[in-house]
Amino acid sequence: MDLGSIQKKYKILVIDTETSNVAIFKSDRLVSEFLINTYDINLSHMYIRRHLHKENYILNDNILIKKLW
């Protein structure tokens, strides 16, 4: 697997800082769905996209969302 295909597959890292659970996602939409279903945190995919473009991370309710590439 080359670096380009890895960068397409793994884009956003989500870490629960209290339990140390980690998840990696391909898109901001998948992150938004995961947060709603798992942690009952309602962040839109556009908010996630825009915020990660500016600062490369989001920290919300002990959930760290980090842009990898």
N, CA and C atoms as an extended XYZ file, in Angstrom:
207
Properties=species:S:1:pos:R:3:atomname:S:1:resname:S:1:resid:I:1 pbc="F F F"
N         0.843       -1.164        0.000 N   MET     1
C         0.000        0.000        0.000 CA  MET     1
C         0.899        1.242        0.000 C   MET     1
N         0.661        2.142       -0.915 N   ASP     2
C         1.481        3.348       -0.987 CA  ASP     2
C         0.895        4.459       -0.114 C   ASP     2
N         1.655        5.522        0.064 N   LEU     3
C         1.265        6.611        0.952 CA  LEU     3
C        -0.013        7.306        0.488 C   LEU     3
N        -0.198        7.459       -0.817 N   GLY     4
C        -1.404        8.111       -1.334 CA  GLY     4
C        -2.670        7.370       -0.959 C   GLY     4
N        -2.653        6.060       -1.064 N   SER     5
C        -3.847        5.286       -0.715 CA  SER     5
C        -4.083        5.269        0.797 C   SER     5
N        -3.026        5.328        1.577 N   ILE     6
C        -3.168        5.405        3.032 CA  ILE     6
C        -3.783        6.741        3.425 C   ILE     6
N        -3.353        7.823        2.776 N   GLN     7
C        -3.897        9.139        3.080 CA  GLN     7
C        -5.364        9.261        2.699 C   GLN     7
N        -5.801        8.558        1.673 N   LYS     8
C        -7.212        8.573        1.288 CA  LYS     8
C        -8.076        7.770        2.257 C   LYS     8
N        -7.508        6.706        2.803 N   LYS     9
C        -8.272        5.808        3.661 CA  LYS     9
C        -8.339        6.282        5.119 C   LYS     9
N        -7.269        6.873        5.620 N   TYR    10
C        -7.192        7.293        7.022 CA  TYR    10
C        -6.979        8.791        7.094 C   TYR    10
N        -8.046        9.548        7.371 N   LYS    11
C        -7.953       11.002        7.369 CA  LYS    11
C        -8.147       11.640        8.738 C   LYS    11
N        -9.063       11.097        9.546 N   ILE    12
C        -9.425       11.754       10.803 CA  ILE    12
C        -9.351       10.752       11.954 C   ILE    12
N        -8.681       11.152       13.016 N   LEU    13
C        -8.517       10.329       14.204 CA  LEU    13
C        -9.429       10.860       15.299 C   LEU    13
N       -10.157        9.967       15.974 N   VAL    14
C       -11.038       10.344       17.079 CA  VAL    14
C       -10.587        9.575       18.314 C   VAL    14
N       -10.289       10.321       19.391 N   ILE    15
C        -9.815        9.712       20.636 CA  ILE    15
C       -10.715       10.146       21.777 C   ILE    15
N       -11.226        9.176       22.526 N   ASP    16
C       -11.944        9.456       23.763 CA  ASP    16
C       -10.888        9.557       24.858 C   ASP    16
N       -10.653       10.744       25.387 N   THR    17
C        -9.557       10.951       26.331 CA  THR    17
C        -9.825       10.346       27.705 C   THR    17
N       -11.068       10.014       28.006 N   GLU    18
C       -11.372        9.387       29.298 CA  GLU    18
C       -11.157        7.882       29.261 C   GLU    18
N       -11.541        7.238       28.173 N   THR    19
C       -11.451        5.776       28.096 CA  THR    19
C       -10.330        5.292       27.184 C   THR    19
N        -9.682        6.195       26.476 N   SER    20
C        -8.609        5.880       25.526 CA  SER    20
C        -9.082        5.062       24.332 C   SER    20
N       -10.370        5.104       24.021 N   ASN    21
C       -10.874        4.465       22.808 CA  ASN    21
C       -10.468        5.303       21.605 C   ASN    21
N       -10.047        4.625       20.535 N   VAL    22
C        -9.559        5.302       19.338 CA  VAL    22
C       -10.309        4.781       18.118 C   VAL    22
N       -10.626        5.701       17.191 N   ALA    23
C       -11.244        5.325       15.922 CA  ALA    23
C       -10.645        6.196       14.832 C   ALA    23
N       -10.505        5.629       13.639 N   ILE    24
C        -9.981        6.357       12.486 CA  ILE    24
C       -11.042        6.325       11.396 C   ILE    24
N       -11.266        7.489       10.756 N   PHE    25
C       -12.313        7.605        9.766 CA  PHE    25
C       -11.794        8.183        8.461 C   PHE    25
N       -12.546        7.914        7.423 N   LYS    26
C       -12.205        8.366        6.075 CA  LYS    26
C       -12.792        9.736        5.769 C   LYS    26
N       -13.938       10.077        6.385 N   SER    27
C       -14.590       11.342        6.044 CA  SER    27
C       -15.177       12.005        7.286 C   SER    27
N       -15.430       13.299        7.157 N   ASP    28
C       -16.040       14.050        8.244 CA  ASP    28
C       -17.485       13.628        8.484 C   ASP    28
N       -18.170       13.157        7.462 N   ARG    29
C       -19.543       12.654        7.637 CA  ARG    29
C       -19.561       11.421        8.538 C   ARG    29
N       -18.605       10.536        8.356 N   LEU    30
C       -18.535        9.342        9.201 CA  LEU    30
C       -18.217        9.711       10.646 C   LEU    30
N       -17.380       10.715       10.849 N   VAL    31
C       -17.070       11.187       12.195 CA  VAL    31
C       -18.331       11.744       12.851 C   VAL    31
N       -19.076       12.559       12.129 N   SER    32
C       -20.305       13.141       12.659 CA  SER    32
C       -21.304       12.060       13.057 C   SER    32
N       -21.505       11.066       12.209 N   GLU    33
C       -22.410        9.954       12.526 CA  GLU    33
C       -21.930        9.176       13.744 C   GLU    33
N       -20.637        8.927       13.829 N   PHE    34
C       -20.056        8.197       14.957 CA  PHE    34
C       -20.279        8.951       16.263 C   PHE    34
N       -20.056       10.256       16.262 N   LEU    35
C       -20.221       11.052       17.475 CA  LEU    35
C       -21.678       11.085       17.924 C   LEU    35
N       -22.591       11.190       16.993 N   ILE    36
C       -24.019       11.206       17.335 CA  ILE    36
C       -24.442        9.853       17.897 C   ILE    36
N       -24.048        8.785       17.248 N   ASN    37
C       -24.487        7.449       17.661 CA  ASN    37
C       -23.799        6.949       18.922 C   ASN    37
N       -22.535        7.270       19.108 N   THR    38
C       -21.769        6.712       20.211 CA  THR    38
C       -21.766        7.601       21.445 C   THR    38
N       -21.569        8.896       21.260 N   TYR    39
C       -21.390        9.800       22.394 CA  TYR    39
C       -22.502       10.832       22.555 C   TYR    39
N       -23.485       10.826       21.684 N   ASP    40
C       -24.582       11.791       21.707 CA  ASP    40
C       -24.059       13.231       21.625 C   ASP    40
N       -23.024       13.420       20.820 N   ILE    41
C       -22.462       14.739       20.541 CA  ILE    41
C       -22.884       15.109       19.127 C   ILE    41
N       -23.567       16.239       19.004 N   ASN    42
C       -24.101       16.640       17.710 CA  ASN    42
C       -23.214       17.711       17.078 C   ASN    42
N       -22.259       17.285       16.251 N   LEU    43
C       -21.426       18.188       15.455 CA  LEU    43
C       -21.684       17.875       13.995 C   LEU    43
N       -22.018       18.888       13.234 N   SER    44
C       -22.277       18.648       11.817 CA  SER    44
C       -20.970       18.352       11.087 C   SER    44
N       -21.076       17.661        9.974 N   HIS    45
C       -19.875       17.331        9.211 CA  HIS    45
C       -19.222       18.588        8.643 C   HIS    45
N       -20.017       19.616        8.332 N   MET    46
C       -19.444       20.862        7.826 CA  MET    46
C       -18.683       21.602        8.921 C   MET    46
N       -19.180       21.570       10.141 N   TYR    47
C       -18.453       22.176       11.256 CA  TYR    47
C       -17.114       21.467       11.440 C   TYR    47
N       -17.151       20.152       11.404 N   ILE    48
C       -15.922       19.375       11.556 CA  ILE    48
C       -14.945       19.703       10.444 C   ILE    48
N       -15.413       19.735        9.211 N   ARG    49
C       -14.557       20.030        8.062 CA  ARG    49
C       -13.919       21.408        8.174 C   ARG    49
N       -14.725       22.415        8.466 N   ARG    50
C       -14.212       23.791        8.542 CA  ARG    50
C       -13.244       23.976        9.700 C   ARG    50
N       -13.594       23.412       10.836 N   HIS    51
C       -12.748       23.576       12.013 CA  HIS    51
C       -11.411       22.845       11.849 C   HIS    51
N       -11.445       21.662       11.269 N   LEU    52
C       -10.198       20.927       11.050 CA  LEU    52
C        -9.331       21.596        9.996 C   LEU    52
N        -9.941       22.312        9.081 N   HIS    53
C        -9.174       23.043        8.075 CA  HIS    53
C        -8.403       24.202        8.719 C   HIS    53
N        -8.996       24.810        9.749 N   LYS    54
C        -8.358       25.949       10.411 CA  LYS    54
C        -7.340       25.531       11.466 C   LYS    54
N        -7.711       24.597       12.353 N   GLU    55
C        -6.890       24.310       13.521 CA  GLU    55
C        -6.345       22.890       13.618 C   GLU    55
N        -6.745       21.986       12.766 N   ASN    56
C        -6.290       20.597       12.738 CA  ASN    56
C        -6.778       19.732       13.900 C   ASN    56
N        -7.534       20.283       14.851 N   TYR    57
C        -8.094       19.448       15.910 CA  TYR    57
C        -9.345       20.106       16.489 C   TYR    57
N       -10.179       19.276       17.136 N   ILE    58
C       -11.353       19.728       17.882 CA  ILE    58
C       -11.348       18.954       19.193 C   ILE    58
N       -11.563       19.644       20.290 N   LEU    59
C       -11.709       18.992       21.587 CA  LEU    59
C       -13.083       19.356       22.122 C   LEU    59
N       -13.963       18.347       22.249 N   ASN    60
C       -15.343       18.580       22.670 CA  ASN    60
C       -15.762       17.449       23.595 C   ASN    60
N       -16.114       17.787       24.832 N   ASP    61
C       -16.569       16.794       25.820 CA  ASP    61
C       -15.611       15.621       25.948 C   ASP    61
N       -14.346       15.897       26.105 N   ASN    62
C       -13.282       14.895       26.259 CA  ASN    62
C       -13.104       14.000       25.036 C   ASN    62
N       -13.585       14.446       23.893 N   ILE    63
C       -13.378       13.745       22.627 CA  ILE    63
C       -12.463       14.603       21.780 C   ILE    63
N       -11.316       14.058       21.411 N   LEU    64
C       -10.357       14.758       20.561 CA  LEU    64
C       -10.522       14.262       19.141 C   LEU    64
N       -10.719       15.194       18.219 N   ILE    65
C       -10.841       14.898       16.792 CA  ILE    65
C        -9.651       15.555       16.124 C   ILE    65
N        -8.815       14.762       15.474 N   LYS    66
C        -7.552       15.256       14.924 CA  LYS    66
C        -7.443       14.907       13.453 C   LYS    66
N        -7.109       15.889       12.645 N   LYS    67
C        -6.853       15.667       11.226 CA  LYS    67
C        -5.462       15.057       11.078 C   LYS    67
N        -5.355       13.965       10.347 N   LEU    68
C        -4.070       13.279       10.200 CA  LEU    68
C        -3.218       13.854        9.076 C   LEU    68
N        -3.783       14.156        7.953 N   TRP    69
C        -2.986       14.611        6.809 CA  TRP    69
C        -3.395       15.984        6.390 C   TRP    69
